[in-house]
Structures are given as structure tokens and as C-alpha cells.
Amino acid sequence: MDVRNVVRLVCVVSSSLVSSAAPAAVDPGPRGGPPGAGDALPGLAAADQAFFTAGKEDFEAVSSVQGDAVVAGTEAGLGPRFNLDSCAGCHKHPAIGGSSPALNPQVALATLQGATNDVPWFVRANGPIREARFKFNPDGSRDGGVAAIFTITGRRDAPGCNLLQPDFGFPGNPNLIFRIPTPTFGAGLIEAINDATILANKRANGFAKAQLGISGKENRTGNDGTITRFGWKAQNKSLLIFSGEAYNVEQGVTNELFQQEREEDPACRFNKLTEDFSSFVADPEVTQSGVVKFAAFMRFLAAPTPAPDTPAIVAGRAQFSAVGCALCHTPTLTTGRHRIAALDRKPANLYSDLLVHDMGTGLADDIVQGAAGPREFRTAPLWGLGQRLFFLHDGRTRDLASAITAHNSPGSEANAVVLRYLLLPDRDKQDLLTFLRSL
């Protein structure tokens, strides 16, 4: 029997196990105590620490349409279409730079400053924060871009603007998919990993991966061919690109990387372009644009601190490796040579290979980004998992055990590993979940 038939059999057997037997092991839930995240990398030089602090301030800043001129304490540029009004609003839990908080600020934002937005059916007060994408256009061609949920229509700082929200259809609309914010802890370490290191890790344990039906591939830029690594499909190359795109797409703020408004209705343009820009003055904290400071904050953001080992955590770590989870969720990759000492040849305990893998029909979103196809996603880094509230690309579950079994579906590279997990004794399953919640 060849590998493809083995994987088909695994999918059938594991699907039966998932549907017929509720595992006795349960998700311990988000770890309590201090967040163990949100601080700067240890050993930063004073100048880099200053940029981290300045970047954090900009990351937390709230945008309005015309800024301080109309809404005190805000920065100009919001809209005309947007999902939220600050970086930290999305990346908030368990500390600034993380992922979606328990309470979704999008609900209140819909009518802030007199805005007349409806709250779509998929935006709920108990979270998660979501962005929406349509898979296909009405003519059948691929879409996949972010469809901003809200408009500035009706806001007191946007007089005369009159835009319609997108029509998101009915609950369960099959043409609609969602994404939740990715945590940015340790992002500078991820950025500093050499392409060669990622490729060497891809080749490692080749026989074991082949036996389990695991392959995976790198996503790459279209021009220079280097490996991209940020975002749910590893579609962004660098933290600067990640920042510029998010500022424009999520908040509607034009910047030096994305200079055009996504909506160019003249009645909804209140600022000169670009709204976020470098100012050539003596003070470097003023000179740098917001997106540069966002990138600096994330680049210097330390990795999450795991919980201290216990016997259950040690046992669960061994099970994590034994069933094959570590073949994709690589525990450690090492950064390359870097001009910043805090990033130079450092271990990044990210639990990811930074490759994209076929996750089967169950997680497929029909979105293509770069070389990542409709069923492919980046191996999600697991550091910080212990305090995360929502799982998978669309935040469909808050239960860690459900997130694991969701990796099993026709065509998924994870099927054989999920089967091994399901066949574990309940105590071993519980140790594995306890280990994951320690990260």
C-alpha cells in the first residue's frame, strides 16, 4: 500500500475516532498568572530600547479620520474603510503584541463617533476579532483580499462621506472566510532566521515525515525569491511590509509602503496623502513613520516565557515529539548573524517550521496568497499558546483539543499525526495538552 492510500485510510479511521469518541482529556484552558510576554528583548542597546518604546506608543495609538483636529488624542488617517482603529486593539491579549482579546472592540467601534455601521453577523461581543475575505468575485474569478467591515460614514470627523458596507450575506455564507490576528511576540527572531536554516529544517527527518504523509513547502516573494514567513499563509516577507499592509488594510491609513486609499470617493478623503510618513527633522523618533516604529516594536518584542517544567509538562513534551507534532511544529530554529546583538544567532523556540502545509478540506479557505494554495497554511508558531484564547486561522474554537482534531480532514498532512494523538491513552493526551498550555 503506497503512502497516499495509507493517508486515506488514516483519514477515515481518525475521522471515525473524532466523531465517535469524546476524549477524556480536556483543555486545561488559558494559563493564569502574569502574561510572560509584551516586554522587549533582553540585551537591547539603549537606542533600540528607545525605538521599542516609541514603537509601542504608536502601536497603541488610536486613529480617527482627521486626528486631533476633530477627535482629541487620536492620529489622522482612519478609513474610509477599516476593521479597527489601532494595532493594539487587535493584538492585545495577553499583552500588547498578542492576539484577539476576549471582548471584541469591533462591536463598539461600529457606531463610535456617530458612525452608522451595522454589526455583521460574524462579529460578536465575546470575540474573536475578525477580518473577512470573499473567496470569489461575482464573475467567478478569485478574490481573497480583505473586505473591510466598517466605513467612516456618519462619523462626526467624516462629514459628507456616504459609503455602503460590504454585503456579507447570511450566516454560513460559503463565499466568506475569516482571519483572526496573529500574535507578534518574538517576531524579530522569526524575521532573523536565515532562509538556509528553514530549508535545512525542511529536509531534516525526511523519512519520518514521508512515513506520515508530511511534506510542506516554503512560500516565497515573486521577485527576489526569498522566503516569506509572516501571516497565516506566510505571505509577508518582513515586519515592515506586514506593518504597512496592516495599517492600510485594517485601519485604512495610507503610508509610504501603501500610498493609495482603498476607497477613493472624493467625498471621503479628508487628508493629504500619505497620511503616515517620514518627517525629515532632527529627532529620530519624529523622523520615523508609524509603520517603521510598528516594525521596530515587533522586531524588538521578546518571545513569550513558558511556564516552569512540571512532571506533566515534561511528559507532554515527550508525547508531542513522539506522535509527530514536532515534525512541523519545530521546537527551535536559530537566527543568523545580525547587526543587533539581541537577535544575533539566538535560539527562537517558536514551535514552527515556517513552511506552509496542506491542511485538507476541513481547514481549507480557498484563498491563494503567493505560493500558498487554497488548503495551505503556515505552521502556526505555538510559543505563547498557553494564554491564547482563540485557535485556528478563523478563531472557530476556544478549545485546544478541538483545534488539534480539526487538523484531521481529507487531504490533510496532519492526518497520521492526529491519529497517533487520538490513540494515546487519556493520561498521555492530557499531558500533551498540559504541555501546550505551558508554552
C-alpha positions as CSV (number, residue, x, y, z in Angstrom):
1,M,0.0,0.0,0.0
2,D,1.6,3.4,-1.0
3,V,1.7,6.5,1.2
4,R,-1.4,8.1,-0.4
5,N,-3.5,5.0,0.4
6,V,-2.2,4.9,3.9
7,V,-3.1,8.6,4.4
8,R,-6.6,8.0,3.0
9,L,-7.0,5.1,5.5
10,V,-5.7,7.2,8.3
11,C,-8.2,9.9,7.4
12,V,-11.1,7.5,7.5
13,V,-10.0,5.9,10.8
14,S,-9.2,9.2,12.5
15,S,-12.5,10.8,11.4
16,S,-14.3,7.9,12.9
17,L,-12.4,8.3,16.2
18,V,-13.1,12.0,16.2
19,S,-16.8,11.6,15.7
20,S,-17.5,8.6,17.8
21,A,-15.4,9.1,21.0
22,A,-15.2,12.3,23.0
23,P,-11.7,12.2,24.5
24,A,-11.5,12.2,28.3
25,A,-8.5,14.6,28.2
26,V,-9.6,18.2,28.3
27,D,-8.0,21.5,27.5
28,P,-6.8,23.0,30.8
29,G,-7.7,26.4,29.4
30,P,-5.7,29.6,29.2
31,R,-2.9,29.7,31.8
32,G,-3.3,32.2,34.6
33,G,-0.7,34.5,36.1
34,P,1.5,37.1,34.5
35,P,1.4,37.2,30.7
36,G,5.1,36.4,30.4
37,A,5.0,38.5,27.2
38,G,5.0,42.0,25.9
39,D,8.5,43.1,27.1
40,A,11.5,44.0,25.0
41,L,14.2,41.5,24.0
42,P,16.8,41.2,26.7
43,G,20.1,42.9,26.0
44,L,18.8,45.6,23.7
45,A,21.1,48.6,23.2
46,A,19.7,51.9,24.6
47,A,18.9,53.3,21.2
48,D,17.0,50.1,20.2
49,Q,15.2,50.2,23.5
50,A,14.1,53.8,22.8
51,F,12.7,52.7,19.4
52,F,10.9,49.8,21.1
53,T,9.2,52.3,23.5
54,A,8.4,54.7,20.7
55,G,7.0,51.9,18.6
56,K,4.9,50.6,21.4
57,E,3.3,54.1,21.8
58,D,2.5,54.2,18.1
59,F,1.2,50.6,18.2
60,E,-1.2,51.6,20.9
61,A,-2.3,54.9,19.3
62,V,-5.9,55.2,18.2
63,S,-6.7,56.5,14.7
64,S,-9.5,58.8,13.7
65,V,-10.4,60.3,10.3
66,Q,-8.9,63.7,10.9
67,G,-6.9,63.2,14.1
68,D,-6.5,65.7,16.9
69,A,-8.2,68.4,14.8
70,V,-11.6,66.7,15.5
71,V,-11.1,63.9,18.0
72,A,-8.7,64.7,20.8
73,G,-5.8,62.3,21.4
74,T,-6.0,60.5,18.1
75,E,-3.9,60.3,14.9
76,A,-5.3,61.1,11.5
77,G,-5.9,58.6,8.7
78,L,-8.7,56.2,9.7
79,G,-10.7,54.8,6.8
80,P,-12.6,55.3,4.6
81,R,-12.9,51.6,5.1
82,F,-11.4,49.8,8.1
83,N,-11.7,46.9,10.6
84,L,-10.3,48.5,13.7
85,D,-8.8,51.8,14.8
86,S,-5.5,50.7,16.4
87,C,-2.8,48.0,16.1
88,A,-3.1,47.2,19.8
89,G,-6.9,46.8,19.6
90,C,-6.3,43.6,17.6
91,H,-3.0,42.5,19.1
92,K,-3.9,42.8,22.7
93,H,-4.0,39.5,24.6
94,P,-2.4,38.6,26.9
95,A,-0.3,41.7,26.4
96,I,0.2,44.3,23.7
97,G,1.5,42.5,20.6
98,G,-0.6,39.4,21.2
99,S,-3.8,38.2,19.6
100,S,-7.5,38.8,20.0
101,P,-8.8,39.7,23.4
102,A,-11.9,38.1,25.0
103,L,-14.1,41.2,24.4
104,N,-14.3,42.3,20.8
105,P,-13.8,46.1,20.4
106,Q,-15.3,45.9,16.9
107,V,-18.8,45.9,18.3
108,A,-18.5,49.4,20.0
109,L,-16.4,50.7,17.1
110,A,-19.2,50.2,14.6
111,T,-21.1,53.3,16.0
112,L,-18.2,55.2,17.5
113,Q,-18.3,59.0,16.8
114,G,-21.8,58.6,15.4
115,A,-20.9,56.1,12.7
116,T,-23.9,54.3,11.2
117,N,-22.3,50.8,10.6
118,D,-24.3,47.7,11.2
119,V,-22.5,44.9,13.2
120,P,-22.3,41.9,10.8
121,W,-23.5,38.5,12.0
122,F,-19.9,37.2,12.4
123,V,-18.7,40.0,14.7
124,R,-19.7,39.0,18.3
125,A,-19.0,40.8,21.6
126,N,-17.3,37.7,23.0
127,G,-14.9,37.6,20.1
128,P,-12.7,36.9,18.3
129,I,-11.8,40.0,16.4
130,R,-12.1,39.0,12.7
131,E,-11.4,40.3,9.2
132,A,-13.5,39.0,6.4
133,R,-12.5,37.9,2.9
134,F,-14.6,36.8,-0.1
135,K,-13.2,33.7,-1.8
136,F,-14.6,34.6,-5.3
137,N,-15.9,37.6,-7.1
138,P,-19.4,37.5,-8.7
139,D,-17.9,36.6,-12.1
140,G,-16.2,33.5,-10.5
141,S,-12.7,34.9,-10.5
142,R,-10.6,34.7,-7.3
143,D,-10.9,37.5,-4.8
144,G,-9.2,36.8,-1.4
145,G,-8.5,40.4,-0.4
146,V,-9.5,41.9,2.9
147,A,-13.1,43.2,2.7
148,A,-13.0,45.9,5.4
149,I,-16.0,45.6,7.6
150,F,-16.8,49.2,8.5
151,T,-16.9,52.6,6.9
152,I,-16.5,56.1,8.3
153,T,-20.0,57.1,7.1
154,G,-21.8,59.1,9.8
155,R,-18.8,59.8,12.0
156,R,-18.5,63.3,13.3
157,D,-15.0,63.5,11.9
158,A,-16.1,62.5,8.4
159,P,-18.9,64.9,7.3
160,G,-20.4,64.3,3.9
161,C,-18.9,60.8,3.4
162,N,-21.5,58.2,2.5
163,L,-20.3,54.7,1.8
164,L,-22.1,51.3,1.9
165,Q,-20.7,48.5,4.0
166,P,-20.0,45.3,2.0
167,D,-22.9,42.8,1.8
168,F,-21.6,39.8,3.8
169,G,-24.7,37.8,3.2
170,F,-26.2,35.2,5.5
171,P,-24.7,33.2,8.4
172,G,-22.6,30.4,7.0
173,N,-22.1,32.2,3.6
174,P,-19.9,29.7,1.8
175,N,-18.1,32.5,-0.1
176,L,-16.9,34.2,3.1
177,I,-13.9,33.2,5.2
178,F,-12.3,34.9,8.3
179,R,-8.9,35.5,9.8
180,I,-8.0,36.5,13.3
181,P,-4.9,38.4,14.4
182,T,-1.7,36.5,14.6
183,P,0.5,37.1,17.7
184,T,3.6,39.1,17.1
185,F,5.7,38.1,20.2
186,G,9.2,37.1,19.1
187,A,8.6,38.4,15.6
188,G,12.1,39.8,15.3
189,L,13.6,36.4,16.0
190,I,11.4,34.9,13.2
191,E,12.5,37.6,10.8
192,A,16.2,37.0,11.6
193,I,16.1,33.2,10.8
194,N,18.1,32.6,7.6
195,D,16.3,31.0,4.6
196,A,19.0,28.3,4.6
197,T,18.0,27.4,8.2
198,I,14.4,27.0,7.1
199,L,15.3,24.8,4.1
200,A,17.7,22.7,6.1
201,N,14.9,22.0,8.7
202,K,12.6,21.2,5.8
203,R,14.9,18.5,4.7
204,A,15.5,17.1,8.2
205,N,13.7,13.9,9.3
206,G,12.7,13.3,5.7
207,F,12.0,9.6,6.2
208,A,9.8,10.2,9.3
209,K,7.9,12.9,7.5
210,A,7.3,10.8,4.4
211,Q,6.0,7.9,6.5
212,L,3.4,10.2,8.0
213,G,2.4,12.0,4.7
214,I,4.0,15.3,5.7
215,S,5.7,17.4,3.1
216,G,5.3,21.2,3.4
217,K,6.9,23.9,1.3
218,E,8.2,27.4,1.7
219,N,6.3,30.5,0.4
220,R,8.4,33.0,-1.5
221,T,8.4,36.5,-2.8
222,G,7.7,36.8,-6.5
223,N,10.8,38.9,-7.4
224,D,13.8,38.1,-5.3
225,G,12.6,34.5,-4.5
226,T,13.4,34.7,-0.7
227,I,11.3,33.0,1.8
228,T,8.3,34.8,3.3
229,R,7.2,34.0,6.8
230,F,4.6,36.3,8.4
231,G,0.8,35.9,8.2
232,W,-1.5,32.9,8.2
233,K,-0.1,31.8,4.8
234,A,3.4,33.1,5.4
235,Q,2.6,35.7,2.7
236,N,4.6,38.6,4.1
237,K,8.4,38.9,3.8
238,S,9.2,41.4,6.6
239,L,7.8,43.2,9.6
240,L,7.9,46.5,7.7
241,I,5.7,45.1,4.9
242,F,3.5,43.4,7.5
243,S,3.1,46.8,9.3
244,G,2.5,48.9,6.2
245,E,-0.1,46.5,4.8
246,A,-2.0,46.2,8.1
247,Y,-2.0,49.9,8.6
248,N,-3.6,50.4,5.2
249,V,-5.9,47.3,5.1
250,E,-7.0,47.1,8.7
251,Q,-7.2,50.9,9.6
252,G,-7.3,52.4,6.2
253,V,-4.2,54.6,6.8
254,T,-2.1,55.4,3.8
255,N,1.6,55.1,4.3
256,E,4.9,55.1,2.4
257,L,4.5,51.4,1.5
258,F,0.8,51.6,0.6
259,Q,0.2,55.1,-0.7
260,Q,-3.3,54.9,-2.2
261,E,-6.6,54.8,-0.4
262,R,-8.5,51.6,-1.0
263,E,-11.6,53.8,-1.4
264,E,-11.1,56.9,-3.5
265,D,-14.5,58.6,-3.2
266,P,-13.6,62.3,-3.2
267,A,-16.3,62.9,-0.5
268,C,-14.5,60.6,1.9
269,R,-11.0,62.0,1.5
270,F,-10.1,64.3,4.3
271,N,-6.3,64.2,4.5
272,K,-3.4,64.7,2.2
273,L,-1.5,61.5,1.1
274,T,0.3,59.9,2.5
275,E,-1.2,60.0,6.0
276,D,1.7,58.2,7.7
277,F,5.0,59.5,6.5
278,S,8.6,60.1,7.5
279,S,9.4,63.7,8.6
280,F,12.9,64.8,8.0
281,V,13.7,66.6,11.2
282,A,16.4,66.2,13.8
283,D,14.5,63.9,16.3
284,P,14.7,60.3,15.1
285,E,11.6,59.4,16.9
286,V,9.7,62.0,15.0
287,T,11.6,61.3,11.8
288,Q,10.4,57.7,11.5
289,S,7.0,57.0,10.1
290,G,4.4,55.0,12.1
291,V,5.0,51.8,10.1
292,V,8.7,51.9,10.8
293,K,8.0,52.3,14.5
294,F,5.4,49.5,14.4
295,A,8.0,47.2,12.8
296,A,10.7,48.2,15.4
297,F,8.3,47.4,18.3
298,M,7.5,44.0,16.9
299,R,11.2,43.3,15.9
300,F,12.3,44.0,19.5
301,L,9.4,42.3,21.2
302,A,10.6,39.3,23.2
303,A,9.4,35.8,22.8
304,P,6.8,34.6,25.4
305,T,8.1,33.0,28.5
306,P,6.9,29.4,29.1
307,A,5.7,28.1,32.4
308,P,8.3,26.2,34.6
309,D,8.5,22.5,33.9
310,T,6.4,20.0,35.9
311,P,6.3,16.2,35.5
312,A,3.2,16.5,33.4
313,I,4.8,19.2,31.2
314,V,7.9,17.1,30.7
315,A,5.8,14.0,29.8
316,G,3.6,16.0,27.5
317,R,6.7,17.4,25.7
318,A,7.9,13.9,25.0
319,Q,4.4,12.9,23.7
320,F,4.4,16.0,21.4
321,S,7.5,14.7,19.8
322,A,6.6,11.0,19.8
323,V,3.3,11.4,17.9
324,G,5.0,13.6,15.3
325,C,3.7,17.1,16.1
326,A,7.3,18.4,16.3
327,L,7.9,17.4,12.6
328,C,6.0,20.5,11.6
329,H,6.0,22.5,14.9
330,T,9.8,22.5,15.1
331,P,10.7,23.5,18.7
332,T,13.7,25.7,17.9
333,L,15.2,27.4,14.9
334,T,18.3,29.6,15.3
335,T,18.7,33.1,14.0
336,G,21.5,34.1,11.7
337,R,24.2,36.7,12.0
338,H,22.5,40.0,12.8
339,R,23.7,43.6,13.4
340,I,21.6,43.7,16.6
341,A,23.2,41.6,19.3
342,A,19.8,40.6,20.8
343,L,18.9,39.0,17.5
344,D,22.3,37.6,16.6
345,R,22.5,33.8,16.5
346,K,19.8,33.3,19.1
347,P,17.5,30.3,19.6
348,A,13.9,31.0,18.6
349,N,11.7,28.5,20.4
350,L,8.8,29.1,18.1
351,Y,7.5,25.6,17.5
352,S,7.1,26.2,13.8
353,D,8.9,25.3,10.6
354,L,7.6,28.4,8.9
355,L,6.5,26.3,5.9
356,V,3.0,26.1,4.5
357,H,1.3,22.7,4.6
358,D,-1.9,21.2,3.0
359,M,-4.4,21.1,5.9
360,G,-7.1,19.3,3.9
361,T,-10.7,20.2,3.2
362,G,-11.7,20.9,6.8
363,L,-9.5,23.9,7.2
364,A,-9.4,25.0,3.5
365,D,-10.3,28.6,2.9
366,D,-10.0,28.8,-0.9
367,I,-7.6,31.8,-0.6
368,V,-4.4,31.8,-2.6
369,Q,-1.5,34.0,-1.3
370,G,1.8,33.7,-3.1
371,A,2.7,30.0,-3.4
372,A,0.3,29.1,-0.6
373,G,-2.7,27.4,-2.1
374,P,-6.4,27.2,-1.1
375,R,-5.8,24.5,1.5
376,E,-2.3,25.5,2.7
377,F,-1.4,27.4,5.9
378,R,1.8,28.3,7.6
379,T,2.6,26.1,10.6
380,A,1.4,28.4,13.4
381,P,4.1,29.2,15.9
382,L,3.0,27.7,19.3
383,W,5.0,29.9,21.7
384,G,2.5,31.8,23.8
385,L,-0.2,29.2,23.2
386,G,-0.6,28.8,26.9
387,Q,-2.6,32.1,27.2
388,R,-4.2,32.2,23.8
389,L,-8.0,32.4,23.7
390,F,-8.9,31.6,20.1
391,F,-7.5,28.9,17.8
392,L,-7.1,28.3,14.1
393,H,-7.0,30.9,11.3
394,D,-10.6,31.9,11.7
395,G,-10.9,31.5,15.5
396,R,-13.6,28.9,15.2
397,T,-12.8,27.3,18.6
398,R,-11.5,28.2,22.0
399,D,-10.8,24.6,22.8
400,L,-7.3,23.3,22.3
401,A,-8.3,19.7,21.9
402,S,-10.8,20.6,19.2
403,A,-8.1,22.6,17.4
404,I,-5.9,19.5,17.3
405,T,-8.7,17.3,15.9
406,A,-9.6,20.0,13.3
407,H,-6.3,19.3,11.7
408,N,-7.8,16.0,10.5
409,S,-9.7,16.0,7.3
410,P,-9.4,14.6,3.7
411,G,-6.0,15.6,2.3
412,S,-4.5,17.0,5.4
413,E,-0.8,16.4,6.0
414,A,-1.6,16.1,9.7
415,N,-4.0,13.1,9.5
416,A,-1.5,10.4,10.6
417,V,-0.2,12.6,13.5
418,V,-3.8,13.3,14.7
419,L,-4.5,9.6,14.6
420,R,-1.4,8.9,16.8
421,Y,-2.7,11.6,19.2
422,L,-6.2,10.1,19.3
423,L,-4.7,6.6,20.0
424,L,-2.8,7.8,23.1
425,P,-4.0,6.8,26.5
426,D,-6.1,9.6,28.1
427,R,-3.4,10.4,30.6
428,D,-0.8,10.9,27.8
429,K,-3.3,13.1,25.9
430,Q,-3.8,15.2,29.0
431,D,-0.1,15.6,29.5
432,L,0.3,16.7,25.9
433,L,-2.4,19.4,26.3
434,T,-0.9,20.4,29.6
435,F,2.5,20.9,27.8
436,L,0.9,23.0,25.1
437,R,-0.7,25.2,27.7
438,S,2.7,25.7,29.3
439,L,4.1,27.4,26.2
